Amino acid sequence: MALIILDSCINCDMCEPECPNQAISMGEEIYEIDPNLCTECVGHYDKPTCVSVCPIDCIDPDPEHEESQDELLLKYASLTGKL
């Protein structure tokens, strides 16, 4: 499942540099996560780094982009050419 940044985001700039897939970018008002690039850090880290560094806990699983661990691992392989 990809992650989503909620409207409560305060644009603290903590999450964007932590994303190994460059899935996080500034949207019109708050940071956004591209579900096509988000692997929840599968293949890179044990946990999503954006969630770990968010000071207000405004990053949640995106119910519109549900993916299994296997699907996230395949996405990681596709994005990085590794597996």
C-alpha positions, -999 to +999 in steps of 0.1 A: +000+000+000+014+034-009+013+061+017-005+094+017+002+127+034-028+141+052-041+177+051-027+182+086+008+184+070+027+215+083+053+215+054+082+209+078+104+196+050+114+165+070+099+138+047+110+148+012+148+142+016+142+109+034+124+092+006+147+068-013+124+067-043+119+105-046+082+098-043+075+129-021+073+164-036+056+197-028+020+198-041-001+229-044-005+233-006+012+204+012+037+176+004+023+147-017+034+112-023+033+097-058+018+062-053+036+050-085+069+056-067+061+048-031+072+014-019+068+022+018+106+019+017+104-019+010+137-029-004+155+001+012+146+001+049+126-018+075+100+009+079+089+039+059+114+067+067+089+095+060+067+081+088+096+079+111+107+115+107+072+132+105+068+153+137+030+153+136+022+118+123+003+130+092+014+101+069-009+071+067-015+042+044-034+053+013-066+032+011-069+040-026-036+023-034-035-010-015-005-033-024+008-064-008+045-067+004+052-088-028+037-061-050+058-034-032+089-055-036+082-059-074+077-021-076+110-016-058+127-040-083+111-022-112+122+013-099+157+003-090+166-026-113+175-046-082+161-076-064 
